[in-house]
Amino acid sequence: MTRKWFSPNGAGERPFVSRGKKVSGCALLFALTVLITVATYSATEFWALRAWDSSESHVVEIVEIGSETRYEPDEDVPFRTVDVELLVRVLTGEQKGRVFSIVATQAEDGGLKLRRGLYYILISDVFEDGSAQYSISDVFRISSVISVIALACACLMVFAGRAGVMALLGLGLSIACLLWGYVPLAAKGVSPANLAFLAVFFISLVTVFCVVSRKQAKIVALLGTLGGIGGAFAAGYTVVGLWQLSGLAGENAALLVTTMPGIDIRGILLASVIIGAVGAVLDVSISITAAMSELVEYDVTIELSRLWTSGLRVGSEVLGSMINTLVLAYLGTSLPTAILISNAGANFIGLMNDPYVSQEIVQSLAGTAGLVLTIPITAAFFILQEKFSRRKIRANRKV
């Protein structure tokens, strides 16, 4: 059945869809996402168990959990431990399918809860006298991780349609650019900062052309993003130089320099500033471009000064939430370190002077500077494009 829908200006009609069809359609989409998730879980588990090639660890299934024996801390082990009797089935390696009893030594406060029927990673330490000590190092969670990712992707594709597919495509290409492009080249000695600019340009290009639907807005969003990233780099470079930050704060940076002595660790710090800011800058530039495009489509004769003001207003409102997102994201990742420094008795002066905290502040400040500059840059490029477009239309009319 088709029911006519009349708009206030009397134009157009659209088909009427009954509530039953909507419910059945949603149920079908839900069933499809569940099917994709289950299939992904099974396929991932099948592949991971057969691809497991570690000789020092095995994936096991806990069949039974027996008694526990607790031990107090001593000079050799400064924390409480517990010996757990387990009946396990080996799922990988040469002993696959074998069921045997072991005594696993665990840290009592390690946070790992052993449960029947779940898969775990078993590590065995063999000593010179032939004896072995077993421990459960972690949960075998790769199947759950991949299936949850598949569920999120399936929901996005099924319920968001083409927009969801294009968003996932852009995200996948961006991750591939970083993991299989930037990281290997930086590890080989290519300048991390210069390489970061190329990676950010590719990420911005892919994201804009996958996410932005209006053809005339793609170039504006791309230029606005690149302008904001340039501002973030300039701010980060200036502050890093003024504060004389080396990029060596943190255990991972020190380990990296020890493992790869010739790597430019300060360049990696600047690269982290650029790459860390690109997501927020893209959000702001695309939001401003979309809002200004909507205004032009609503009123093609809108004054450019009014359009400029509207772009700045939209950007300023988006800016508030994006700054919170950016700063809190950096704070969240460094929260364990901040708690550790506070527990050590550091006062406010010592906390602000700590190089690790200073690096996080630099990334937050540089990202904020990039966001602030993205607003006028994006709005200005949109105004220039709109001005050029109107001149071209007037010239065609005269001809």
N, C-alpha and C positions, 0 to 999 in steps of 0.2 A: 504494500500500500504506500502510496506517495501522497503526502499532505503538503499543501502549499504554505510557504512561510513568506509573508510580505513584510519587507523592511519599511521604515518610515517614509522613504522616498518612493516606495512602490515598485522597487526593482528586485528581481531575482526570486528564486525559490530553491529550497533544499529538501532532500528526502527526509522523511520522518522515520526514525529508527526506534522500534519498540524497546521497552525496558527489558523484555525477555531476551531479545537478541543481544543487547549490551551485556547482560549478565553471562550469557553463554559464550560470548566473545571473550570476556575477561577470564572466564573459567578455562577456556581453551588456551589462552595466552599463559595463564598460570601453570597449567599442566605442561605446556611446552618448556617453560623455564625450569620446572622441576625435572623433566626428562633430560634436558641438557646437563643439569647439575649432576644427576645420578650417573649419566653416561661418562661425564668428565671424571668423576670420582673413581669409577671402576677402571677406566682406561689409564688414569694416572697411577693408581695403585699397581696395576698389572705391569706397567712400564718401569716404575721406580724399583719395585722388588727385583725385577730381572736385570736392571741396569746397575744394581748395587754391587760394587766391586772392591769394597774395603776389606782388607785382611785383618784389621785390628778391631773392627766392629761388625755387628750383625743386627738385623732387624728380627725381633722375636715377638711372639704373642704370649701373653701371660695366661696360662691355663689355670693355675691355682696359686693362691697366696697363703703361705704358712705363718709360722710364729715369727716374732720379732724380738731381737735382743738389743738393748740400748747401752751405749757407752758414754761416759762423761769425758769432757775434754782433758787432754794431758799435754805433755811437752811436745810430743810428736804430732798430735792432731788437736789444734786449738779450738775445736767446735764439737758439738754433740753428733755422734754417728749412730746408726742403727743397722744391724744385720737382719735382712729379710730372707726367709726361705721361700724360694719361688720354683714353680714347675713351669717351664717355658717350652714353646715350640719354635724352632729356628725356621725362618722364612727366606733366608738368603745364604749364599755361599755353598761350599761343598757339603755341609751338614744340613742342608735344607730338608725339612720334614722331620728332623730328629726331635724327640721330646726328652728332656732331662732336667734334673733338679740342680739348683745352684743356690748359693748364699750370696746375695748382693749387698754390698756395703754402700749405704747412702748417708748423706748429710740430713740430719733430722729436720732442719729448717730449710731444706733446699727448695721447697715449694713444689716438688714433683710428687703427685699422688698416683700410686700404683693401683690399677684396677684390672679386674679380670676381663679378658676378651679384647683389650686394647693392644696396639702395637707400640713397641718401644725399641730404642737403640741400646744394645748391650755391648759394653766394652769389657774386654778381658786383658788383664796385665799378667803375663807369665814371667815368673822369677827364675833365677839361675838354678834353683833346686828342683824346678819342674812344677812347683805349685802355682796356682792361678788365683787371682782376685778378680771378682766380677763386680760391675756396677752398672746401673741404668743411667745413662747420660742424659737422655731426653726422650720426648714423645716422638714417634714417627708421624709427623703431621703434614707431610707434603701433599698427600691426597686431599686433606681437608682444605689446605691453603689454596691449591689450584681450583678446587671445586667451588669455594666461596668466591674466588675471583671470576670464575665462569658464571656463577649465579648473578653477580653484579653486572657483568657484561651482557648476559642474556636479558636481564630486566631492562637494561638501558636500550638494547637493540629492539626488543619486542615492544616496549611501551613508548619509546621515543621515536621509533621509526628511523627514517633516513638520517635525521639529525644525530641520533644516538650512534648509528653506524659510523658516520663521519667523525664524530667526537672520539670514538674508540680508535679509528684509523689514525687520527692525528696523534693521540696519546701513544699508540703503539710505535709509530715512526719516531716520535720524540725519544721514547725510552731506548729504542734501537740505536738512535744517533748517539746517545750518551754512553750506553753500555758497550756497544760494538764499534763505535767510532771514536768518541772522545777519550774514553778511559784507556784503550790500548795505545793510542797515539801519544797521550800524555805519559804513559809508562815507558814509552820508547825515547822520551826526551824532548818531544816537541813542546814549544813554549805553551804552558797551560793557559795563560791569559789570552794570547792570540787565538789559540785553538777554541777557547770558550766563546769568543765572538763569532767564529764560524758556526759552532754548534748552536748558539742562541739564534743566529740568523736563520738556520735551517729549521729549528723548532718553531720560531715565530712564523716563518713562511708556511710551513705545513699546517700549523694550528689555524692561522687566519684563513687559508684557502679551504680548509675542511669545515670550519665552524661558521664563518661569516657567509651568509647566503646571498647578500646583495653584491653584485659584481663591482659597482662603483665604490663600495665601502671597503673592499679588500685592501687596496693600496693604501688608503688612509690609515686603516688599523695597523698595517705592517709598518708604515713610516712612524706612526705614533709610538709603537712598541719599541722600535729601534732607537728612537730618540730618548725614550725613558730609560732604556738599558744603558745608553751612552752616559746619561746623567748619573745613573747608579754607579757605573764604573768610575767616573770622574770623582764622585764623592768618596767612594771607597779608596781609591788610589791616594787621594789627598790625605784622608784621615790615617790610613796605614802609614804613610810617610811621616806625618806629624807625630803620631804616637810611637813610631819606630817598632811596629809589630813585625815579628819575623815569621809568624805562621807556625811556630814550633810548639805552641801551647797545646796540651792534650797528649795522651799516650799514643793515639793513632798517628799523629804527626811525627812524634819522636821515633816511633817504630818505622815509619815510612822512610825517614831520613837515614836511619841506621841500615835499613835493608837496601835502599837505593840512594847512595851518597850523592850522586850528581843531580838529583831531581830539584827543580825550582820550587821549594815549598812556599815561598812568599807568593809566587805566581799562582800556586794552587789556591791560596787564600783569596787572592783577587778573583780567580775564576769562580770560586764558591759564591762570592758576592754577586757576580753576573748571573750565574745559573740559578742561584737562589731567588733572585728578583724577577726572573722572566715570567713566571706564572702569574704573579700579582699584577705586573705591568700589562700583560696580555689581557687580563680580566678588565682592567680599567679602560684600556684603549678600545677594546671591542664594545664595552658598555656605552662609552661615549659615542662611538661611531653609530651604533644601533639606535641610540636615542635621537641623535641629530638626523639620521636617515628617516626615522619615523616622522619627525617634524616636517621635513621637506615633502614627504609623500602626502602628509595631511594637508599641507598648505604650500604649494609650489612657489607662491609669491611672498613667502615669509622674508622679512628683512634680514640681511646678513648680520647686522648688529644684534638683532633679537636672537638669531640662531647661535651666534657666538656666546651670548650671555647664557642661553639655555644649556649649551654644551659645558660651560664652566660650572654651572649649578649642578648638573647631573654628576659631573666628575667630582665635585667637592663632597657630595653626599656619599658617593661610592668610596671615596678616599678614606672616610672615617672607619668604615668596617674593614677595608682592606689593610689599613695600617695595623689594626688590632690583630687581624689574621696573621700578618707577617711577623710582627713582634712576638706574639704569643706562640707562634710556631717555633721560632728560635729559642724562646724561653723554655718551651716544653722539652725540646731535645737536650737542653743543657741543665734540666732540673736536677738530675742526680748529682752532677758536679757542684751546682749551687748549694745543695743540701750538705754535701761533703765539706765544702769550704766553710759553710756556716757552722757545722758541727765541730770543726777544728778550732773555732773561737775567733774567726776573722771578723774584724769590725767593718764598718761601712767604707772607711778609707782603704783598708786592705782589699776589700771585695772589689771596689771600683778600680783598683790598681792592678788587679790580677790579670795576666795576659789572656787567659782563656775567656774571662768575662768581657774583656775589651774586644776580643775578636767577635763575640756574639753581638756586642753593641755596634761594632762597625758594620756588620751585615744588616742589622736592623736599620741603622741610620742611612746606609747606602740604599737599601730597598725603599725606604720612605722618601728619600730624595728623588729616586727614579719615579715613584708614583706621583709625586707632586709635579714633576716636570712633564710627565706623560699627559696630564690634563690639558694644559695650554698647547702643547705640541700637536696632539691629536685634533683638538678643536681648530687650530690654525690651519692644518693641512686640509681638514674638511671644508673650511671656509674658502680656501684657495681653489679647491676642486669645484665647489659649487659656483664660485664666481666665474671660473673658466667655462663651466658647463652652460651657465646662463648667457655668457657672451657668445658662445658658439650657437646657441639657439637663436639669439637675436640676429646674428650674422646670416644664418640660414633663412630666416624669415625675410630679410631684406633682399636676398637673392631670389 
